[in-house]
Amino acid sequence: MPLIVAAAQTISVAGDVPANIVNHLRVMQAAANHCVQLLVFPELSLTGYEPTLAHDLAILADDPRLAPMRELAQKTGMRTVIGAPLKMSVEKGAGIGIAALVLQLDGTVSVYTKQHLHPGEEKAFVPGFGGTPVLVDDAKIALAVCADATHASHADHAAQIQPAVYAVGSVITTGSYPAESAQLAGYAAQHNMAVLLANHGGPTGGWSCAGCSAVWAPGGEQVAVAPGLGEFLVIATRNDGIWSGEAIAL
């Protein structure tokens, strides 16, 4: 069967979780209408990239406000990865982590936490512990959050499970985009795995993001990319081993 994955390039309202949930639901439904099986939002999509607000905005994985998105993921059969500041348990090091929360088809929420902090993030966040791959039928999806993917060792470790996709939710600025996108394309070529980038489609936390969310096929060829800023679905399909894609304005 085909594998259909998508990056949700969205614009977050700073600190406004209810408004961002409404937008997440809109984007999720749009992706489900295109039969997407795995949808990945940018880093901290639920709150915006707002380190100074993270302590007050941090949630637990079972936060009741996630219920509408959990229910839609179940209803549509679309595993969905959202970005949020997460209250870390004492056993795993007290503090706020940067999480990718995976809304599973059985209604549960799996957690991936960012392992490599960007310089300066230690003022608001603590390093995380990664997480297990997401399974879409027989396809393994390895997750990464932003600075994780700038460390070649992270991609090397992910490649050991031979994932179909290395999926990255990020905040990438216009200045950083050329180098970081080239690095992601390099991972696709080196490790023979597709690489998906979900970037913010507008400014967040004072940073001018580049947009240009994209998917590279195994081997490094870019098969889909958002044309710049704004809200887009960047959809990629693997059918009989061949990848194709498109970017759809939201």
N, C-alpha and C positions, 0 to 999 in steps of 0.2 A: 504494500500500500504506500501511497505517497506520504512524505513527511512534510508538513507545512508549519513553518515557524515565522514569527514576526517580531520586529522591534517596534515598540510604541514610542514614537518621538512626541513627547507632550510638553506643555508649558505649565509649570506648577505655580499656584498662588502661594506666596510666602506665608507659611504658618497656618494656612487655612485648610485644615484637614477635611472638614465637611465638603467644601467646594471642590477639593481635589478628588475626593471619593466620587462625587457626581461625575467629574470628568473621566475618571478611571472607568466607571461603569459605561459611559458613552463609548469610550474607545474599545473596551472589551466587547461590547455588542457589535461594533463595527467589524472588529477582527473575527468574531464568531460568524458573522455574515459571509466572510470569505473562507470559512472552514479552517481557520487557524487552529492548530493543536497545542501550540506553546506560544504565549505572548509574554514579552519581557519589557518592563518599564525601566526608565533611567534610575540612576542612584538617587535615593531619598525622594522619589517621585511623590510620595504621599504628603510631604511637608515642604518640599523645596529644599535645596541645599543651604540650610540655615544653621550652621554650627552654634551660633549664640542662642538659638531657640531650642536646640535639641534636647536639653535637659527637661524643659517643660513640655515638649511635644512627644517625648519617647513613649512608646506603647509596649504592651506585651503581645505575644503572638496570638493570644486568644481574645484580643480586644473586641468587644461586641460591635464596634463600628465597622469592623471588617466583614460582618455577616452578609451584607448585600453583595459584596464582591465574591465571597466564598460561595454563596448560593448561585450566582451567575456562572462562576467557573464550573460548578456541578451541572447546572442546567445545560450549558453549552458544550460540555465535554472538553473544555479548553483550560489546560493548566496555565496559571497566570503568575508571573513573578513581579512583585511590587517592591519599591524601595522605601524603607522607613527607619527612623532611629528606634533602637530596641533596648529595653531595659534588660541588661544581662544579669543572669542569676549569680548568686554569691559563689556557687561552686565553680563557675566558669570565669570568675573575675568580675567583681562589682563594677558597674559603670554603664555607659551608653555605647552600644555598638552600632555600626552601620550595617543594616540587614537587607538581604533580599529574601522576602517572605514568599514562599511558594504555596499558592492556593491549589490544593490537590482536588482530584475528582471525587474523593470520598468525604469532602468537607473539612478535612484536617489542614493544618498549616505547617509546612516544613520550613526550617530556618537555615539560611546560609549567612554567616557574618564575615564582613570584610577583614582580611588578614593583614593587609599592608596599608598602613595609614599614610596619607600624603603629609609632607612636612607642615606642621601647624595644626593638624587635625587632633593631635594628642591633647590639645587644650580642652576639647569637648568630648572626645571619643576614646574608647579603649580598643586595642586590636581584637579581632574576632578569631574564630576557629574554623572557618570554612564551613563545609557541609557536604552532604551526600549528593550524588548526581540526581537529576530529575529524569524519570523514565517516561518516555512517550512510546507506548507499545514496546518494541525491542530496541528503540534508539535511546542512547544515553546522552544527556545534556549536562555538561560541566559548567558550573556557574563561576562568575568572577564579578567583583565590584571595583570599578574605576582603577585605582592604583595597583590593585592585585595584578591587573593585566600588563602593567609596565614592568613587572618582574618576570623575566624569562623563566625563572624557576617555577613560577606558578603555572604557566602554560605547559612547561615540561611535565610537571606532576599531573596536571589534568590529562595530558595526552596518554598517560600510562593506562587509562581505562578505555582508550580508543573511542572517545566520544564522537557522536555524529556532529555535535555542535558545541563550541565553546562560546557561551553566551555572557556578554558583558554589559552591565548597566553602569553608565558613567556620567560624569560631568567633565566634558572636554571643551576647552576654550578654542577660539579661533587660532590663537598662537600655537597651541599644543597639538592641534588636530593633524597637521601634515605628518609629524613624527609618530604620533600614537596610532594613526590609521595605518601607516606603513608598517609599524610593528605588528599590528593585528593581521594584516595581509601576510606578513612573514610567518606568523604562526600557522595560518591556513596552509601555506606552502610547505613549511618544515614538517608539520605534524599530520598533514593530509586529513585535516578536519575542517568543517565549515566554521566560520567565526561570525558571530552576530554582535553588533554594537547598537545599543539603545542609548542615545544621547538626548539631553534636554533641547527643546526647540526654541528656547528663549533665554533671557538672562535669569540667573538664579543666584542668590547669595552674594550679589555684587559681581559675579563673573559673567562675562560675555561668551555664552556657549556658541559652538559652531553649528549645532544641528548636524546635518549630514550623517544621520544614522545609516547603517549599511550592513550588508551581508556579503562575505567572501566565501566562495566555494572551496572545497579541498583543492589544494594546488595554488590558491591565492587569487583567482580571478574574482573580481567584484561583480556580483550578479544583481544587486539592487542597492540604491542609495537615495536618500532624501536629497532634494536639490539645494538645501540650505536650511534656513530657519523656518519655523512654523510647525504645525502639528501634522504628522504623517504616520501612516502605517507602512513599514518597509517589510514586505512579505517575500519569503523565499520558499520554494518548493523543491524537494528532492523526489524525482520520479524515475525509477529504474536506474538510480545512480547518477542521474543528470540533474544539475541544479539550475533553476531559473528564478527570476524574481521581478518585482515591481514596487514602486513607491506610490502610495495613494494618499492624496490630501484629505485631511479630516475637517 
